[in-house]
Amino acid sequence: MGYMIDGVDYEYDEEKFLLEPIYTEEASKVIAAEEGINLTDDHWQVINWLRERYKEDGQTPNFRNMLSMLGEDYPDVDWKKKLYELFPNQPARQGVRVAALPKPYGKGGY
């Protein structure tokens, strides 16, 4: 059982994290719909940022590091508030799930 994306059934774990990353818009749209999230440009900004972190580091950052790194990359945004608005169910986990990435290490990444 998994997510049906572009006619392919992609497996996920017990917490509905994909086992392998998928970098398509359709993947995020399918998962976001399952999470009850209507994607906006702000969501896509974070999704694309998380995907870049995953590609560069092989994992995604934990929440504290997300706040710090997003603040460096995109200053003048209250990222703690913004992330909880975008991904209200633990941003460092729900954001990663919607970005169609595998489960973060530890408590949400490095």
C-alpha positions, 0 to 999 in steps of 0.5 A: 500500500502506498501513494498512487502518483502518476499511475504508480503505487509508491510504498510508504512506511507506517507513518506514511513517509515515502521510502524513496524521494520523488521530486515531482509536483504531482507527488507533493500534490497527492500527499498534500491532499491526503494530509488535508493541505491545499498547496500555496506558493509558500508551501512550494517555497518550503517544499523546494527548499527541503528537497534541496537540503535533502539532495545536498545533505542526504537528509532534512534538518530538524525543526530548530535547524530549519528555522535557522537555515530558512532565516538565513536563506529567506530573512524577514519571515517569522519562520516558526509561525509560518511553518506551523501555518503551512504544516500544522502537524509538526513542520519538520515531519509533515513538511518532509512528508509533503515534500515527498521525501523519506522519513527524517532521522532522529527527531526530524533530521540533523 
